[in-house]
Amino acid sequence: MDVKSEFLYGTIEEEVCVCQRPGFEDPENPDKVYKVVKALYELHQAHRAWDERGIVIRNKARLVAQGYTQEEGIDYKEVFAPVARIEAIRLFLAYASFMGFLVYQMDVKSAFLYGTIEEEVYVCQPPGFEDPQNPDKVYKLVKALYGLHQAPRA
């Protein structure tokens, strides 16, 4: 493995650690499950962090479910996009300013991954990161995962 691929592997391994929080249940046999969603690691130019000299200091990787294979009415009931209207944001900021409140903006690196989902969703193990004890098993999701139609509502 060359230095570049070791660097990328380390990035993906970091994401694996984030995703191995209590969000996946014990492995199950795929033949017991109605439908399984495939999962893969997404890594590309847009997910890199550069320093002020233009040198890549960190690659970013995501474990992504292939949610486009899900069917409406079977795998999920409705789609939700968590986007605030600009009028609501302006009203909030105007009220906070009027009342003299302090407003802070923050970003949580993996906030999307902490929402619980109600539907039963099973995912395959991502290529290259299969569990050696259970290579053919699938995992039931308890928490949201990027790419699922259920994830934004969670």
Secondary structure, DSSP 4 states (H G I P E B T S, - for coil): --HHHHHHHHHHHHHHHHHTSTTEEEEE-GGGSS-EE-EEEE--GGGEEE-TTS-EEEE--EEEE-GGG--BTTTBS--------HHHHHHHHHHHHHHT--------TTGGGG-B--S--EEPPPTT---SS-TT-EEEESB--BT-SSGGG-
